[in-house]
Amino acid sequence: MAYYLVTAKPIASKMKDLRKWLDSGEINVMRPFGNALQSGLDNARWHSDGVAIWEEEDYCVPPLAQERAAVLDEYFTNIEVEHVTKGEGWKKIESLITIWEPHDNRI
């Protein structure tokens, strides 16, 4: 099992649709990656201006192949991954605000 710190640029015009999809629970039940993807996206943070960041558990080679095909490539561009140990990524970004903050105008 591998863990990655994922950075990606959200497509602003599609984030409301992604939030609705996450809220519906349909991503969570996708197998084999839904639970990890749901958790990562629900807790994604702002890394820098317009760039989201989250930790993701993944088994694919290349990393996030299934997640990209099913969800990520539709809602994000410039997706990059950095290998981390479990929880290390979340520790690095815990002080950042979530991308879903209602007062945040970036999405």
VEXTOR-132156 format. One record per residue: residue in one letter; z, y, x of N, C-alpha, C, O in turn; residue number from 1. Coordinates in Angstrom, 3 decimals, always signed. Each point is the difference from the previous one (the first is absolute). Layout:
 rest     n_up  n_north   n_east    ca_up ca_north  ca_east     c_up  c_north   c_east     o_up  o_north   o_east  nr
    A        Z        Y        X        Z        Y        X        Z        Y        X        Z        Y        X NUM
...
***
This chain:
 rest     n_up  n_north   n_east    ca_up ca_north  ca_east     c_up  c_north   c_east     o_up  o_north   o_east  nr
    M   +0.000   -1.166   +0.843   +0.000   +1.166   -0.843   +0.000   +1.228   +0.888   +0.684   +0.037   +1.023   1
    A   -1.454   +0.970   -1.417   -0.118   +1.225   +0.783   +0.313   +1.204   -0.878   -0.187   -0.021   -1.217   2
    Y   +0.662   +1.055   +1.863   +0.296   +1.253   -0.694   -0.759   +1.115   +0.681   -0.158   +0.018   +1.221   3
    Y   -0.307   +0.912   -2.034   -0.797   +1.111   +0.510   +0.488   +1.314   -0.585   +0.451   +0.063   -1.144   4
    L   -0.550   +0.968   +1.941   +0.165   +1.358   -0.483   -1.409   +0.471   -0.313   -0.847   +0.093   +0.888   5
    V   +0.606   +0.202   -2.148   -1.333   +0.348   -0.480   -0.082   +1.513   -0.193   +0.881   +0.601   -0.615   6
    T   -1.934   +0.008   +1.138   -0.290   +1.399   -0.299   -1.364   +0.045   -0.678   -0.919   -0.733   +0.364   7
    A   +0.811   +1.608   -1.353   -1.242   +0.098   -0.763   -0.061   +1.346   -0.710   +1.021   +0.572   -0.380   8
    K   -2.223   -0.091   +0.216   -0.205   +1.265   -0.707   -0.292   -0.311   -1.467   -1.026   -0.603   -0.315   9
    P   +1.927   +1.014   -0.582   -0.254   -0.237   -1.424   -1.204   +0.801   -0.499   -0.232   +1.128   +0.437  10
    I   -0.518   -1.714   -1.343   -1.071   +0.715   -0.694   +0.686   +0.686   -1.178   +0.311   -0.637   -1.006  11
    A   -0.083   +1.928   +1.138   +0.833   +0.752   -0.941   -0.422   -0.191   -1.455   +0.854   -0.130   -0.877  12
    S   -2.135   +0.111   +0.617   -0.487   -0.111   -1.378   +0.294   -1.357   -0.633   -0.154   -0.160   -1.211  13
    K   +0.576   -0.818   +2.011   +0.242   -1.346   -0.523   +1.477   -0.395   -0.025   +0.337   -1.090   -0.462  14
    M   +0.541   +1.956   +0.948   +1.409   -0.381   +0.108   +0.694   -0.166   -1.351   +0.888   -0.844   -0.127  15
    K   -1.260   +1.611   -0.863   +0.607   -0.190   -1.327   -0.366   -1.370   -0.553   +0.829   -0.664   -0.623  16
    D   -2.058   +0.243   +0.847   -0.420   -1.338   -0.449   +0.750   -1.082   +0.761   +0.399   -1.004   -0.590  17
    L   -0.203   +1.189   +1.879   +0.754   -0.986   +0.779   +1.439   -0.075   -0.492   +0.551   -1.092   -0.139  18
    R   +0.060   +2.238   -0.126   +1.380   +0.007   -0.501   +0.090   -0.756   -1.316   +0.943   -0.764   -0.205  19
    K   -1.906   +0.959   -0.691   -0.016   -0.718   -1.276   -0.128   -1.505   +0.233   +0.656   -0.797   -0.672  20
    W   -1.504   +0.415   +1.627   -0.203   -1.416   +0.305   +1.279   -0.611   +0.556   +0.376   -1.112   -0.373  21
    L   +0.295   +1.841   +1.267   +1.273   -0.482   +0.528   +1.023   -0.146   -1.124   +0.700   -1.010   -0.078  22
    D   -0.616   +2.003   -0.781   +0.968   -0.022   -1.097   -0.260   -1.125   -0.991   +0.927   -0.482   -0.651  23
    S   -2.181   +0.063   +0.536   -0.338   -1.085   -0.944   +0.509   -1.355   +0.481   +0.133   -0.926   -0.800  24
    G   +0.154   +0.796   +2.097   +0.450   -1.274   +0.550   -1.129   -0.930   +0.403   +0.253   -1.089   +0.515  25
    E   -1.494   +1.497   -0.738   -1.138   -0.874   +0.308   -0.169   -0.234   +1.498   -0.427   -1.081   +0.406  26
    I   +0.748   +2.059   +0.408   -0.102   -0.193   +1.454   +1.069   -0.973   +0.463   -0.261   -0.867   +0.834  27
    N   +1.454   +1.008   -1.370   +1.118   -0.846   +0.403   -0.283   -1.495   -0.159   +0.503   -0.809   +0.780  28
    V   -1.294   +0.441   -1.770   -0.250   -1.420   -0.256   -1.238   -0.542   +0.720   -0.308   -1.186   -0.124  29
    M   -0.397   +2.022   +0.863   -1.150   -0.492   +0.774   +0.505   -0.962   +1.078   +0.986   +0.282   +0.680  30
    R   -1.651   -1.386   -0.536   +0.429   -0.989   +0.996   -1.035   -0.130   +1.087   -1.198   -0.002   -0.279  31
    P   +1.641   -0.108   +1.513   +1.365   -0.191   +0.480   +0.700   +1.284   +0.446   +1.123   -0.081   +0.496  32
    F   -1.714   +1.234   -0.643   +0.496   +1.214   +0.644   +0.621   +1.037   -0.924   +0.522   +1.006   +0.481  33
    G   -0.562   -1.218   -1.787   +0.361   +1.028   -0.963   +1.380   +0.589   +0.146   +0.167   +1.218   -0.059  34
    N   +0.825   -2.066   +0.251   +1.367   +0.495   +0.092   +0.177   +0.930   +1.185   +0.607   +1.063   -0.131  35
    A   -1.134   -1.450   +1.289   +0.122   +0.831   +1.206   -0.779   +1.302   -0.153   +0.477   +1.059   +0.410  36
    L   -1.663   -1.126   -0.990   -0.806   +1.198   -0.186   +0.668   +0.946   -0.995   +0.059   +1.207   +0.236  37
    Q   +0.436   -1.738   -1.328   +0.696   +0.811   -1.001   +1.176   +0.734   +0.636   +0.160   +1.208   -0.176  38
    S   +0.654   -1.944   +0.911   +1.172   +0.602   +0.646   -0.410   +1.083   +0.991   +0.586   +1.082   +0.025  39
    G   -1.589   -1.377   +0.785   -0.455   +0.974   +0.982   -0.519   +1.268   -0.637   +0.365   +1.100   +0.413  40
    L   -1.220   -1.243   -1.423   -0.581   +1.178   -0.644   +1.029   +0.766   -0.826   -0.033   +1.230   -0.034  41
    D   +0.938   -1.931   -0.626   +1.052   +0.685   -0.763   +0.870   +0.874   +0.903   +0.509   +1.034   -0.432  42
    N   -0.344   -1.449   +1.670   +0.893   +0.694   +0.924   -0.730   +0.773   +1.095   +0.624   +0.453   +0.959  43
    A   -1.929   -0.302   -1.093   -0.788   +0.715   +1.007   +0.507   +1.425   +0.171   +0.468   +0.627   -0.951  44
    R   -0.569   -0.129   +2.175   +0.495   +1.337   +0.363   -1.149   +0.853   +0.516   -1.078   -0.506   +0.310  45
    W   +1.330   +1.818   -0.223   -0.960   +0.900   +0.638   +0.266   +0.013   +1.483   +1.068   +0.427   +0.440  46
    H   -2.030   -0.891   +0.340   +0.101   -0.034   +1.458   -0.337   +1.372   +0.573   +0.736   +0.526   +0.835  47
    S   -1.800   +0.026   -1.264   -0.424   +1.341   +0.408   -0.822   +0.550   -1.155   -0.141   -0.653   -1.034  48
    D   -0.383   +1.811   +1.202   -0.723   +0.635   -1.084   -1.127   -0.888   -0.521   -1.015   -0.193   +0.669  49
    G   +1.205   -0.332   -1.850   -1.029   -0.796   -0.641   -0.107   -1.439   +0.457   -0.940   -0.690   -0.395  50
    V   +1.868   +0.207   +1.215   -0.041   -1.384   +0.485   +1.264   -0.731   -0.464   +1.122   +0.446   +0.244  51
    A   -1.333   -1.573   -0.915   +1.103   -0.822   -0.484   +0.354   -1.057   +1.040   -0.835   -0.380   +0.821  52
    I   +2.080   -0.090   -0.865   +0.460   -1.023   +0.939   +0.992   -0.925   -0.705   +0.829   +0.453   -0.789  53
    W   -0.923   -1.759   +1.081   +0.930   -0.971   -0.557   +0.002   -1.250   +0.863   -0.904   -0.206   +0.810  54
    E   +1.933   -0.635   -0.987   +0.053   -1.289   +0.696   -0.518   -1.071   -0.950   +0.284   +0.014   -1.198  55
    E   -1.046   -0.938   +1.759   -0.631   -1.047   -0.807   +0.125   -1.350   +0.690   -0.288   -0.122   +1.191  56
    E   +0.713   -0.880   -1.928   +0.005   -1.380   +0.477   -1.384   -0.563   -0.258   -0.557   +0.188   -1.081  57
    D   -0.013   -0.890   +2.084   -1.362   -0.484   -0.174   -0.253   -1.237   +0.847   +0.588   -0.170   +1.068  58
    Y   -1.476   -0.692   -1.562   -0.348   -1.238   +0.688   -1.482   -0.066   +0.365   -0.438   -0.970   +0.618  59
    C   -0.327   +1.974   -0.988   -1.450   -0.030   +0.165   -0.457   +0.300   +1.426   +0.680   +0.679   +0.769  60
    V   -1.850   -1.208   -0.450   -0.706   +0.367   +1.218   -1.407   +0.351   -0.430   -0.728   -0.868   -0.483  61
    P   +0.327   +2.111   +0.643   +0.748   +1.134   +0.532   +1.077   +0.450   -0.989   -0.055   -0.342   -1.182  62
    P   +1.046   +1.121   +1.676   +1.097   +0.438   -0.860   -0.488   +0.718   -1.259   -0.933   +0.802   +0.039  63
    L   +1.585   -1.111   -1.139   -0.236   +0.613   -1.312   -1.379   -0.287   -0.594   -0.448   +0.740   -0.876  64
    A   -0.223   -1.770   +1.317   -1.346   -0.299   -0.498   -0.017   -0.195   -1.515   -0.834   +0.592   -0.686  65
    Q   +1.729   -1.402   +0.160   +0.025   -0.246   -1.442   +0.440   +1.246   -0.762   -0.562   +0.321   -1.047  66
    E   +1.555   +0.371   +1.567   +0.514   +1.201   -0.648   -1.061   +1.101   -0.053   -0.122   +0.722   -0.990  67
    R   -0.632   -0.615   +2.072   -1.068   +1.006   +0.043   -1.079   -0.318   -1.027   -0.454   +0.886   -0.724  68
    A   +0.051   -2.136   +0.664   -1.065   -0.397   -0.923   +0.419   +0.187   -1.461   -0.813   +0.402   -0.832  69
    A   +2.064   -0.689   +0.524   +0.455   +0.039   -1.391   +0.475   +1.378   -0.459   -0.150   +0.341   -1.173  70
    V   +0.725   +0.463   +2.090   +0.640   +1.241   -0.419   -0.230   +1.162   +0.965   -0.530   +1.040   -0.391  71
    L   +0.921   -1.215   +1.629   +0.126   +1.138   +0.915   -1.282   +0.786   +0.231   +0.030   +1.230   +0.004  72
    D   -1.149   -1.907   +0.186   -1.249   +0.719   +0.285   -0.473   +0.858   -1.175   -0.811   +0.908   +0.187  73
    E   +1.301   -1.181   -1.374   -0.350   +0.795   -1.174   +0.783   +1.319   -0.058   -0.468   +0.985   -0.572  74
    Y   +1.663   -0.980   +1.172   +0.901   +1.141   -0.149   +0.327   +0.738   +1.296   +0.618   +1.064   -0.028  75
    F   -1.030   -1.627   +1.162   +0.332   +0.589   +1.296   -1.197   -0.059   +0.945   -0.875   -0.856   -0.137  76
    T   +0.853   +1.779   +1.095   -0.962   -0.042   +1.098   +0.787   +0.016   +1.308   +1.214   +0.204   +0.003  77
    N   -1.913   -0.418   +1.095   +0.603   +0.070   +1.337   +1.259   -0.859   +0.118   +1.025   +0.456   +0.507  78
    I   -1.106   -1.677   -0.969   +1.147   -0.918   +0.043   +0.162   -0.544   +1.411   -0.937   -0.540   +0.586  79
    E   +2.148   +0.695   -0.051   +0.323   -0.506   +1.329   +1.326   -0.742   -0.060   +0.857   +0.309   -0.828  80
    V   -0.694   -1.287   +1.710   +1.247   -0.769   +0.044   +0.552   -0.042   +1.419   -0.739   +0.026   +0.985  81
    E   +2.052   -0.093   -0.919   +0.730   -0.155   +1.268   +1.001   -1.131   -0.205   +0.790   +0.037   -0.943  82
    H   -0.815   -1.032   +1.808   +0.922   -1.125   -0.123   +1.428   +0.473   +0.237   +0.264   +0.720   +0.963  83
    V   +0.666   -1.124   -1.842   +1.414   +0.325   +0.129   +0.817   -1.240   -0.353   -0.532   -0.957   -0.563  84
    T   +1.813   +0.974   +0.892   +0.880   -1.064   -0.456   +0.498   +0.349   -1.397   +0.008   +1.171   -0.382  85
    K   +0.400   -2.165   -0.370   +0.430   +0.197   -1.383   +1.067   +1.090   -0.082   +1.020   -0.065   +0.685  86
    G   -1.267   +1.060   -1.525   +0.941   +1.089   -0.210   -0.129   +1.161   +0.967   +0.462   +1.101   -0.297  87
    E   -1.080   -1.325   +1.452   -0.158   +1.061   +1.000   -0.819   +1.162   -0.543   +0.335   +1.163   +0.225  88
    G   -1.397   -1.478   -0.932   -0.843   +1.046   -0.568   +0.751   +0.855   -1.003   -0.089   +1.228   +0.029  89
    W   +0.834   -1.884   -0.921   +0.758   +0.753   -0.998   +1.029   +0.895   +0.661   +0.218   +1.125   -0.451  90
    K   +0.423   -1.604   +1.517   +0.984   +0.830   +0.710   -0.649   +1.252   +0.582   +0.592   +1.079   -0.012  91
    K   -1.809   -1.232   +0.521   -0.708   +1.143   +0.594   -0.334   +1.075   -1.033   -0.079   +1.181   +0.340  92
    I   -0.117   -1.578   -1.587   -0.507   +0.950   -0.994   +0.990   +0.308   -1.121   -0.341   +0.723   -0.937  93
    E   +1.542   -1.251   +1.015   +0.942   +0.137   -1.116   +0.335   +1.450   -0.348   +0.355   +0.283   -1.144  94
    S   -0.457   +0.627   +2.086   +0.348   +1.394   -0.277   -1.155   +0.787   -0.627   +0.191   +1.138   -0.428  95
    L   -1.376   -1.731   +0.372   -1.166   +0.687   -0.568   +0.017   -0.098   -1.523   +0.580   -0.931   -0.558  96
    I   -1.214   +1.891   -0.112   -0.026   -0.039   -1.460   -1.059   -0.981   -0.491   -1.013   -0.232   +0.659  97
    T   +1.274   -0.333   -1.829   -0.948   -0.967   -0.553   -1.244   +0.723   -0.510   +0.046   +1.175   -0.364  98
    I   -1.137   -1.896   +0.349   -1.245   +0.611   -0.480   +0.020   +0.190   -1.511   -0.881   +0.661   -0.550  99
    W   +1.859   -1.223   -0.119   +0.053   +0.069   -1.456   +0.974   +1.059   -0.505   +0.265   +0.059   -1.201 100
    E   +0.275   +0.777   +2.085   +0.906   +1.059   -0.432   -0.694   +0.883   -1.025   -1.112   +0.466   +0.252 101
    P   +1.733   -0.222   -1.398   -0.673   +0.777   -1.039   -0.313   +1.432   +0.393   -0.939   +0.586   -0.539 102
    H   +1.689   -0.009   +1.452   -0.234   +1.390   +0.393   -0.991   +0.128   +1.148   -0.308   +1.109   +0.436 103
    D   -0.185   -2.222   +0.048   -0.918   +0.030   +1.133   -1.421   +0.221   -0.486   -0.476   -0.745   -0.856 104
    N   -0.208   +1.745   +1.377   -1.346   +0.352   -0.448   -1.122   -0.622   +0.830   -1.169   +0.324   -0.211 105
    R   +1.500   -1.204   +1.145   -1.044   -0.576   +0.853   -0.852   -1.014   -0.734   -1.141   -0.243   +0.393 106
    I   +1.669   -0.356   -1.452   -0.802   -0.956   -0.780   -0.056   +0.414   -1.442   -0.628   -0.678   -0.813 107
***
